[in-house]
């Protein structure tokens, strides 16, 4: 059922799973990026590039129980793609969010980005697409952060995720990734370790988040 990896994504496009056709998310994306629908994407909801894709966990998925966890584990075991997990964090799903966050980030080592609704998700996906395009067009040798062996977390999405932390912008995100290298290590860093990189106030914000 997992066809991830066999999809070729045209430059600057998004390939969406057929099940999203007609959804609010798809309608908002079509105004901002070139969206193509395909059947047979298996577990993947959207492909942003040949190596980065989105798995979307809705409010209903979170509330319904552990089926989304089984889906993510199947994806992780069967795919070499960098999977970004977008999760709807709403008033209804909030009580389930922390457990989902721990599972996705700490147990699976995947990137998780919370959104309030499909409209916000469309903005996030648009940002990630433009980031993928920018990174693709750069000379890889000109960026010291890309000289290291790439982790499974797909560099642009990892950088984007770290910027979602309160108090962290592009500069601090780069410093944190240079120091810790992965979301997993960043999550497990102590306040003192974080302070050495970003100072006391932001270190506390990161640790709390």
N, C-alpha and C positions, 0 to 999 in steps of 0.2 A: 504493500500500500504506500510505501514511501518512495516517491519519485524524485525527491530533492537531489540535486546534483546533475540530473539529466536535462534540466531546463537551461536554455540559453536566453539570457535577458538582454534585449537590445539596449544600447547605450542610452541612459537617461529615461528609460521606461520602468514601469512597475507591472509585473504579471500577477494578476489576482486570481484566486480560486473562484471558480464559477459560482459557488454558493453565495458569494458576496454581491453578485449582480443585482442592482436595484436597491441595495442597502444605502443608508444615509452616508456611511463611510465611503462607499464607492462613488456616490454622487459628488461628494465634496472633493474627493481625490481627482475626479475627472476634470474639474475646473482648474486644477493646479499642476497636474503632471499627466504624462501619457500612460493611460491604464489599458492593459489588454487582459481579457479574461481567458482562462484556459481550464479545461476539465482535467482531472487526473493529477492534481498537485499533491494528492495524498494528505499528509498531515499539515502541510504548509498553507498559510492563508495568503501571504503576499511574498513574491520574490523581488528584492530591491536591486540585486546584482547577481552575478553568477556564483557569488560566495556568501551573500547575506540575505536572510529571509526573516519574515515576521510570522510568529505564531500568536494568534489573538485569543485572549481569555476574557470572555464577556462576564458581565455581572451574573447572568444566569449560570454560566459554567462554574463560577466560584461557589455560588450558593448550592448548586446541585450535588457537590461532593467531590470525590477523588478522580473522576473520569479524566479531567484535564491533566492530572499528574501522570496517569498512564500514557496519555497521548504524548506528553513531553518526554517521558522516558523512552518511548518507542522512537521518537525523532532523534534523541541524543544518541541512541544505540545504533541507528541506521544511517546517520547522515554525517558528512564531514563539513557541512555548512555552518557558518556562524548564525545561530538562531537568536533573534531578539524577541523576547516575550513581552507583549503589551497587555497589561491587565487593567480592566475597568474597576477603579476604586471609587465606589459610590457610597452613599449613606447605608444602602442595603448590604453591599458586599464588604464594607469596611472591617467588620468583625472577623472576616475570613482572610483579609489581605495579608496580615503579618505572617501567618503560617505559610501562605503561598509564596511570599517573598523569600522566606528562609529556605523553602524547598527549592525554588528556582535558582537563587543566587548561591546559597551555601552547598546544597546537596548536588545540584546539577552543574554549577559553575557557569550558568548562562546569564545574559544581560536581562534585567527586568525594568520596564518603564511603566509607571502608573499613569493612567489618564482618567478623566472624569466621565468622558462620553466619546462617541464615535467622531464627533466634530473635532475634538481635541486630538484624537488619534490620527485623523487625516493631516492635521498640521504637523504632527510629529513625524509621520511617514514622509511627508514632503521635505521636511528638513533633512531627514536621513538620506533621502534620494539625492538631494543637492550636495550633501556632504560626500556621498559615494562618488558622485560625478567629479567634484573638485579634487578628491584624493586620487582618482583614476587619472586625471589630466596632469598631475604633478610628476616631476621627475622623482622616482623613489629614492634616488641617491642624495637628493637635496634636503631630505627631512631626516634628522638624526633619530627621531622616534620610530621611524619605519625601518631602520637598519637592523634592528633586533629581529630575531625570528618571530614571525607573527603568531600570536596565540590563537586559540580556537575562537576567541571572542570577537574576531573581526574588528580590527583597529578603529575604523570610523565610528562604529556603534558603541564601542567601549568608551571612546573619548566623549561621545554624545551623552552617554549614561552618567559619567562622572560629573558632567556639567549640570545634571539635574539636581545634584545635591545642593541644599540651601547654602549660600555663601561662596559657592565654587563657580568661578567663571572659566574662560578658556585657559588663562595662564596657570591658575591653580590646578586645573584638571591635568594639564601637561606635567606639572611638577609632581603631582600625586602619582600619575602613571609611570613617570620616570623612576620614582622612588619605590613604588610597591608592585608595579607591573601587571597586576590583575585585580579584578573586583573582589575576588576571594580574599586576597591578602589585605586589601584596603578595608574590608569588612572586619577583619580580625585584628587590625592594628589598634594599639592602645592609644589613649589620648596623648600620652607623652611622645610616642612615635610620630603621631600626626602633627603635634605642635612644632616639631623640628622642621617640618615642611611648610606649614601654612599659618603658624601662630596659634595662640591660645584660644581666641574666640571662635575662629572657623573650625579648629580641631574639635572643640566641644560640639559644635553644630553637626559636623560630619559624624562624630561618634553617636550622638543622639539619633540622627537620621538612620 
